[in-house]
Amino acid sequence: MDGPRKYWPWTLETFDDGYIGSRGRFLVYLPDHPRAHKDGMVLRSIAAYEAYHPGVMVHRGMAVHHDDKNILNDSRDNLLILTQESHNRYHNSGESHPRWKGDAAKPHSKYLRALKAKKAAVADGRLTPEIEAEYERAKIDARPSNAESKRKRRTLRRNRLNG
């Protein structure tokens, strides 16, 4: 390899220049942006929102929300700007999450309660098969479905091949 990889600064004309990072977010090269990482990369959703709305800056403490919940769809009509607090509240409310569909018992919360109960039972020396079974059921329910995992892997693979 001949030194570090070179990128051209991102613009709307070079919309798909960049890559999908390890967290599934699309990153583009904008080294002079205030929210750029050390390597000069910025979330494309932030760069796109600012390009679509000249004069608007997405400061720290603000988040760009994807209306259709597809984090790779950075089209103009899909992006909304929210405070980080309201964005977190929206996604953690339960109603908005596609897996919870408004259920009061969220799978990850049920898992955390079962884990806490199991740890307490082990510490007290009263671990029963019922507590162990409840923990195992909650652990399975909290996992993403196989179809969800396959869909994510397929999308990432397709983007790597096309990019």
KETOR-702796 format. One record per residue: residue number from 0; residue in three letters; z negated, x, y negated of N, C-alpha, C in turn. Coordinates in steps of 0.2 Angstrom, whole numbers, m for minus. Atoms other than C-alpha are relative to their C-alpha. Example, Ala and Ser with C-alpha at 12.3 -4.5 7.8 and 13.67 -1.06 7.14 Angstrom:
KETOR-702796
{0, 'Ala', {0, 4, 6}, {m39, 62, 22}, {0, 4, m6}};
{1, 'Ser', {1, m4, 6}, {m36, 68, 5}, {m3, m4, m5}};
//
This chain:
KETOR-702796
{0, 'Met', {0, 4, 6}, {0, 0, 0}, {0, 4, m6}};
{1, 'Asp', {0, m4, 6}, {4, 6, m17}, {m4, m2, m6}};
{2, 'Gly', {5, 1, 5}, {m12, 3, m27}, {m1, m8, 0}};
{3, 'Pro', {1, 7, 0}, {m18, m14, m32}, {6, m5, m1}};
{4, 'Arg', {m5, 5, 0}, {m8, m30, m31}, {1, m2, m7}};
{5, 'Lys', {m2, 2, 7}, {1, m35, m48}, {2, m7, 0}};
{6, 'Tyr', {m1, 7, 1}, {1, m53, m54}, {3, 0, m7}};
{7, 'Trp', {m2, 1, 7}, {10, m60, m69}, {m4, m6, m2}};
{8, 'Pro', {5, 6, 2}, {m1, m72, m80}, {3, m6, 1}};
{9, 'Trp', {m2, 7, m2}, {0, m90, m75}, {2, m4, m6}};
{10, 'Thr', {m3, 5, 5}, {10, m103, m85}, {1, m7, 4}};
{11, 'Leu', {m2, 6, m4}, {15, m121, m81}, {7, 1, 3}};
{12, 'Glu', {m6, m2, m3}, {32, m114, m77}, {m1, 3, 7}};
{13, 'Thr', {1, m4, m7}, {25, m103, m63}, {m6, m4, 3}};
{14, 'Phe', {6, 5, m2}, {13, m118, m57}, {m2, 3, 7}};
{15, 'Asp', {2, m2, m7}, {13, m112, m39}, {m1, 7, 1}};
{16, 'Asp', {2, m8, m1}, {10, m93, m42}, {m7, 0, 0}};
{17, 'Gly', {7, m1, m1}, {m7, m89, m35}, {m1, m1, 8}};
{18, 'Tyr', {2, 1, m7}, {m16, m92, m19}, {m6, m4, 1}};
{19, 'Ile', {6, 4, m2}, {m29, m103, m10}, {m5, 5, 2}};
{20, 'Gly', {6, m5, m1}, {m46, m94, m10}, {m3, m3, 6}};
{21, 'Ser', {4, 1, m6}, {m59, m94, 4}, {m3, m7, 0}};
{22, 'Arg', {3, 7, 1}, {m66, m111, m3}, {5, m5, 0}};
{23, 'Gly', {m5, 5, 0}, {m50, m120, m2}, {3, m2, m7}};
{24, 'Arg', {m2, 1, 7}, {m47, m119, m21}, {6, 4, m2}};
{25, 'Phe', {m6, m4, 2}, {m30, m114, m29}, {m2, 5, m6}};
{26, 'Leu', {2, m5, 5}, {m33, m98, m39}, {7, 3, m3}};
{27, 'Val', {m5, m3, 4}, {m21, m91, m53}, {m2, 5, m4}};
{28, 'Tyr', {2, m6, 4}, {m20, m75, m63}, {0, m2, m7}};
{29, 'Leu', {0, 1, 8}, {m26, m77, m81}, {m6, 5, m2}};
{30, 'Pro', {5, m5, 1}, {m36, m61, m84}, {m4, m1, m7}};
{31, 'Asp', {3, 0, 7}, {m40, m65, m103}, {m3, m7, m1}};
{32, 'His', {3, 7, 1}, {m47, m83, m99}, {m8, 1, 0}};
{33, 'Pro', {8, m1, 0}, {m66, m84, m103}, {m3, m2, 7}};
{34, 'Arg', {3, 1, m7}, {m69, m91, m85}, {3, 4, 6}};
{35, 'Ala', {m3, m4, m5}, {m59, m78, m76}, {m5, 4, 4}};
{36, 'His', {4, m5, m4}, {m67, m69, m61}, {1, 7, m2}};
{37, 'Lys', {m1, m8, 1}, {m68, m50, m61}, {7, 2, 2}};
{38, 'Asp', {m7, m2, m2}, {m51, m49, m53}, {5, m4, m4}};
{39, 'Gly', {m5, 3, 5}, {m43, m60, m67}, {2, m7, 3}};
{40, 'Met', {m2, 7, m3}, {m42, m76, m56}, {m4, m6, m3}};
{41, 'Val', {3, 6, 3}, {m46, m93, m63}, {2, m6, 5}};
{42, 'Leu', {m2, 6, m4}, {m46, m110, m54}, {6, m3, m3}};
{43, 'Arg', {m6, 3, 2}, {m28, m118, m56}, {m2, m7, m4}};
{44, 'Ser', {1, 7, 3}, {m36, m135, m60}, {m3, 1, m7}};
{45, 'Ile', {3, m2, 7}, {m45, m127, m76}, {6, 2, m4}};
{46, 'Ala', {m6, m3, 3}, {m29, m118, m81}, {5, m6, m2}};
{47, 'Ala', {m5, 6, 0}, {m18, m134, m78}, {m3, m5, m6}};
{48, 'Tyr', {3, 5, 5}, {m30, m146, m88}, {1, 3, m7}};
{49, 'Glu', {m1, m3, 7}, {m30, m134, m103}, {7, 1, m2}};
{50, 'Ala', {m7, 0, 2}, {m11, m132, m102}, {2, m7, m2}};
{51, 'Tyr', {m2, 7, 1}, {m9, m151, m101}, {m3, m3, m7}};
{52, 'His', {3, 2, 6}, {m21, m153, m116}, {m1, 5, m5}};
{53, 'Pro', {1, m6, 5}, {m18, m140, m129}, {m6, m1, m5}};
{54, 'Gly', {5, 1, 4}, {m33, m136, m139}, {m7, m1, 3}};
{55, 'Val', {6, 2, m3}, {m45, m142, m126}, {m2, 6, 5}};
{56, 'Met', {2, m6, m4}, {m56, m128, m117}, {m5, m3, 5}};
{57, 'Val', {4, 3, m5}, {m65, m132, m101}, {m6, 6, 1}};
{58, 'His', {5, m5, 1}, {m81, m122, m105}, {m5, 0, 7}};
{59, 'Arg', {5, 0, m6}, {m95, m117, m92}, {m5, m7, m1}};
{60, 'Gly', {3, 6, 0}, {m105, m133, m88}, {4, m6, 0}};
{61, 'Met', {m5, 5, 0}, {m89, m143, m88}, {3, 1, 7}};
{62, 'Ala', {m3, 0, m6}, {m80, m148, m72}, {7, m4, 0}};
{63, 'Val', {m6, 4, m1}, {m62, m153, m68}, {0, m4, 6}};
{64, 'His', {0, 4, m6}, {m62, m168, m57}, {7, m2, 2}};
{65, 'His', {m6, 3, m3}, {m48, m173, m45}, {m1, m7, 2}};
{66, 'Asp', {1, 8, m1}, {m46, m192, m46}, {1, m2, 7}};
{67, 'Asp', {m1, 2, m6}, {m38, m193, m29}, {m3, 4, 6}};
{68, 'Lys', {4, m4, m4}, {m50, m180, m21}, {3, 5, 4}};
{69, 'Asn', {m4, m6, m3}, {m36, m168, m16}, {m1, 6, m5}};
{70, 'Ile', {1, m5, 5}, {m42, m152, m24}, {6, 5, m1}};
{71, 'Leu', {m6, m3, 2}, {m24, m145, m23}, {5, m3, m4}};
{72, 'Asn', {m5, 4, 4}, {m16, m159, m33}, {m3, 1, m7}};
{73, 'Asp', {2, m2, 7}, {m17, m152, m51}, {5, m3, m4}};
{74, 'Ser', {m5, 4, 4}, {m5, m165, m58}, {m4, m3, m6}};
{75, 'Arg', {3, 2, 6}, {m8, m171, m76}, {m4, m6, 1}};
{76, 'Asp', {3, 7, m1}, {m13, m189, m71}, {m6, 0, 5}};
{77, 'Asn', {5, 0, m5}, {m25, m183, m57}, {m6, 4, m3}};
{78, 'Leu', {6, m4, 3}, {m37, m172, m68}, {m4, m3, m5}};
{79, 'Leu', {5, 3, 5}, {m52, m178, m77}, {m5, 6, m2}};
{80, 'Ile', {5, m5, 2}, {m64, m167, m87}, {m7, m4, 0}};
{81, 'Leu', {7, 3, 0}, {m83, m171, m84}, {m5, 6, m1}};
{82, 'Thr', {5, m5, 0}, {m99, m162, m87}, {m2, 1, 7}};
{83, 'Gln', {2, m2, m6}, {m105, m153, m72}, {m5, m4, 3}};
{84, 'Glu', {5, 5, m3}, {m120, m164, m70}, {3, m7, 2}};
{85, 'Ser', {m3, 6, m2}, {m110, m180, m70}, {5, 1, 6}};
{86, 'His', {m4, m2, m6}, {m98, m172, m58}, {m4, 0, 6}};
{87, 'Asn', {4, 0, m6}, {m111, m168, m46}, {m3, m6, 2}};
{88, 'Arg', {3, 7, m1}, {m119, m185, m48}, {5, m4, 3}};
{89, 'Tyr', {m5, 4, m3}, {m103, m193, m44}, {2, 1, 7}};
{90, 'His', {m2, m2, m7}, {m99, m183, m28}, {m6, m1, 4}};
{91, 'Asn', {6, 0, m4}, {m117, m184, m22}, {m3, m7, 1}};
{92, 'Ser', {2, 7, 0}, {m119, m203, m25}, {1, m3, 7}};
{93, 'Gly', {m1, 3, m7}, {m113, m207, m7}, {6, m5, 0}};
{94, 'Glu', {m5, 5, 0}, {m101, m221, m13}, {7, 4, 0}};
{95, 'Ser', {m7, m4, 1}, {m87, m208, m18}, {2, 4, 6}};
{96, 'His', {m2, m5, m6}, {m88, m197, m2}, {3, m4, 5}};
{97, 'Pro', {m4, 3, m5}, {m75, m202, 10}, {m3, m1, 7}};
{98, 'Arg', {3, 0, m6}, {m86, m199, 25}, {m6, m5, 0}};
{99, 'Trp', {6, 4, 1}, {m101, m209, 19}, {2, m7, m1}};
{100, 'Lys', {m2, 7, 1}, {m92, m225, 13}, {m5, m4, m2}};
{101, 'Gly', {5, 4, 3}, {m107, m231, 4}, {m6, m1, 5}};
{102, 'Asp', {6, 1, m5}, {m119, m229, 19}, {m6, 3, m4}};
{103, 'Ala', {6, m3, 3}, {m137, m226, 13}, {m2, 6, 4}};
{104, 'Ala', {2, m6, m4}, {m140, m213, 27}, {6, 5, 0}};
{105, 'Lys', {m5, m5, 0}, {m129, m198, 23}, {m1, 4, 6}};
{106, 'Pro', {1, m4, m6}, {m126, m188, 38}, {m4, 7, m1}};
{107, 'His', {4, m7, 1}, {m132, m171, 31}, {m7, m1, m2}};
{108, 'Ser', {7, 1, 2}, {m148, m179, 24}, {m4, m2, 7}};
{109, 'Lys', {3, 2, m6}, {m151, m187, 41}, {m2, 7, 4}};
{110, 'Tyr', {1, m7, m4}, {m149, m169, 49}, {m5, 4, m3}};
{111, 'Leu', {5, m4, 3}, {m160, m161, 36}, {m7, m3, 2}};
{112, 'Arg', {6, 3, m2}, {m174, m174, 40}, {m2, 2, 7}};
{113, 'Ala', {1, m1, m7}, {m172, m171, 59}, {m2, 7, 1}};
{114, 'Leu', {1, m7, 0}, {m172, m152, 56}, {m7, 1, m2}};
{115, 'Lys', {7, m1, 3}, {m188, m153, 46}, {m5, m3, 5}};
{116, 'Ala', {4, 3, m5}, {m196, m164, 59}, {m1, 4, 6}};
{117, 'Lys', {0, m5, m5}, {m191, m152, 73}, {m4, 6, m1}};
{118, 'Lys', {4, m6, 2}, {m198, m137, 64}, {m8, m2, 0}};
{119, 'Ala', {7, 2, 0}, {m215, m146, 61}, {m2, m1, 7}};
{120, 'Ala', {2, 2, m7}, {m216, m152, 79}, {m1, 7, 4}};
{121, 'Val', {1, m6, m3}, {m213, m134, 85}, {m6, 4, m3}};
{122, 'Ala', {6, m3, 3}, {m226, m127, 73}, {m6, m3, 2}};
{123, 'Asp', {6, 4, m2}, {m239, m140, 79}, {0, 0, 8}};
{124, 'Gly', {0, 0, m7}, {m234, m137, 97}, {1, m7, 4}};
{125, 'Arg', {m1, 7, m3}, {m229, m156, 100}, {7, m1, 0}};
{126, 'Leu', {m7, 1, 0}, {m210, m154, 102}, {1, m4, 6}};
{127, 'Thr', {m2, 5, m5}, {m204, m169, 113}, {7, 0, 1}};
{128, 'Pro', {m8, 1, m1}, {m187, m172, 121}, {3, m5, m5}};
{129, 'Glu', {m2, 5, 5}, {m186, m187, 109}, {2, 3, m7}};
{130, 'Ile', {m1, m3, 6}, {m187, m176, 94}, {6, 5, 0}};
{131, 'Glu', {m6, m5, m1}, {m175, m163, 101}, {6, m4, 1}};
{132, 'Ala', {m6, 4, 0}, {m163, m177, 105}, {3, m3, m6}};
{133, 'Glu', {m1, 2, 7}, {m164, m184, 88}, {3, 5, m4}};
{134, 'Tyr', {m2, m6, 4}, {m161, m167, 80}, {8, 1, 3}};
{135, 'Glu', {m7, m2, m3}, {m145, m164, 92}, {5, m6, m3}};
{136, 'Arg', {m4, 6, 2}, {m138, m182, 87}, {2, 1, m7}};
{137, 'Ala', {m1, m1, 8}, {m140, m178, 68}, {4, 6, m1}};
{138, 'Lys', {m5, m6, 1}, {m132, m161, 70}, {7, m2, 2}};
{139, 'Ile', {m7, 2, m1}, {m117, m169, 78}, {3, m4, m5}};
{140, 'Asp', {m2, 5, 5}, {m116, m183, 66}, {2, 4, m7}};
{141, 'Ala', {m1, m4, 6}, {m116, m170, 51}, {6, 4, 0}};
{142, 'Arg', {m6, m4, 0}, {m102, m160, 57}, {7, m4, m2}};
{143, 'Pro', {m7, 4, 2}, {m84, m164, 50}, {3, m2, 7}};
{144, 'Ser', {m4, 2, m6}, {m73, m173, 63}, {5, 5, 2}};
{145, 'Asn', {m5, m4, m2}, {m61, m163, 73}, {7, m1, m4}};
{146, 'Ala', {m6, 2, 4}, {m47, m172, 64}, {0, 3, m7}};
{147, 'Glu', {0, m3, 7}, {m53, m167, 47}, {1, 8, 0}};
{148, 'Ser', {m1, m7, 0}, {m55, m149, 52}, {7, 2, 2}};
{149, 'Lys', {m7, m1, m2}, {m37, m149, 60}, {4, m1, m6}};
{150, 'Arg', {m4, 1, 6}, {m30, m156, 44}, {m1, 5, m5}};
{151, 'Lys', {1, m5, 5}, {m38, m143, 33}, {3, 6, 2}};
{152, 'Arg', {m3, m6, m2}, {m33, m129, 44}, {8, 0, 0}};
{153, 'Arg', {m7, 1, 0}, {m15, m136, 45}, {3, 1, m7}};
{154, 'Thr', {m2, 0, 7}, {m14, m138, 26}, {m1, 8, m3}};
{155, 'Leu', {1, m7, 2}, {m21, m120, 23}, {6, 4, 3}};
{156, 'Arg', {m5, m4, m3}, {m8, m113, 36}, {7, m1, m3}};
{157, 'Arg', {m6, 1, 3}, {6, m122, 28}, {1, 3, m7}};
{158, 'Asn', {0, m3, 6}, {2, m116, 11}, {1, 7, 0}};
{159, 'Arg', {m1, m7, m1}, {1, m98, 17}, {7, 1, 2}};
{160, 'Leu', {m7, m2, m2}, {18, m99, 25}, {5, m2, m6}};
{161, 'Asn', {m5, 1, 5}, {26, m107, 10}, {m1, 4, m7}};
{162, 'Gly', {2, m4, 6}, {17, m96, m3}, {1, 7, 1}};
//
